[in-house]
Amino acid sequence: MSFLKKLFGIGTSGPKPGPVHEAVEYKGYVIRPEPFEQQSQFQTAGRITKDMDGTERVHTFVRADKHGSLEDAVAFSITKAKLIIDQQGDRIFDDPPKSVPPADKSL
């Protein structure tokens, strides 16, 4: 019975958190890779933090990329965080965009 539970995910409590990994500093930001195990693979995830005017700002990210080993997931999480920083900078800490009302379909 436990084989079937594991096979179909019955009774599982979701993704298992991975161990804590060493933080990496990059361009004034601190990257904390936090990949987690899900269905025998490791999902790309992490946190990017930065001290801004005495307040620690945090951006959490999870990506669809999955890896066969924890080491690969940690390395890719760091690479992905650097890319996010390079592309968005401090905008990652902005409020999420407001939802736009649906378009009027009568036109």
N, C-alpha and C positions, 0 to 999 in steps of 0.2 A: 504494500500500500504506500509506503514512504517513497518508493520509486515513482509511482504515478503522481504523487503530490509534487515531487521535485520536477518531474517532466512537464507537468501542466501548470506549475506555479501555484498550486492550491495550498493555502495556508502560509505562504511566504509573506514577509512583512516589507516587501519593496527592496530597493537597492541597499546594499551593505556599504557603510562608510569605509573608506580606506584609511590606512595609517596616516599620521601627520607627516608632512614632508617639509624640508627646509625651504624657507622663504628666499626669494631672489629679488634683489633691488635692480630697478631698471628705470632710468630717466626720471628719478624722483618718486617713482611708484614702488610699492612692494607687492610682489606676486606670490601668492600662496597656492600652489597646485593642490587640488583636492579631487582627483579622480576617484570614482567609486565603482565597485563591482556590481554588475548587473548582467544576469544570465551568462555567467562564466566569462565575461569580458569586462574591460575597464573603460568607463565613459570619461571623455574629456570634460573637465570642470575645474573651477578654481575661483579665487577671489583676488581682486586688485584693490589695493588701498593706497591712500595718499593723505598726508596731513595737510589740511588747507585751513589757514587762519586758526590754528589751534584745535581744529575738529578733524577727527579721522573720518574720511569719506570711504565708502565701501561699494564696490561693484562686483556682483556675483555673476558668474557665467557658467552655462552648461551647453555643450555642443553635441551634435549627433554622432561625432566621430567616436568609434570604439576601437579598442586595441586588445591584442592577445596577452600582453604583459603589462604589469603595473609600471615598470620602468619606462616603457614606450608611452604610456598614458601620461605619466608625469612630465616627460620631456615635451610631448606635444602640447600639454596644457600650458607649459611655460611659453612655448613658441606662439601659441594662439593668443595668450595674454599680451605678449609683446606686439603682435599684430594689431590687437584691439587698441592698445595704447598709441601706436604709431598712426593708426587711422582716425581715432576719435579724440585722443588726448583727454582733457578734463571734461569734455562733453559726456563721458560715460557716467558722470555723477549727476547730470541734469535729470530733472523729472521726466518720466516717460511721456511721450506725446499723448495729447488728449485724443479721445476717440472722436471720429468725425461722424455726424449723423448720416444715416443712409440716404442715398440719392433719391430724389422724387422720381418714381418709375412711371408717372403719368405723362411724362413729356415725350 
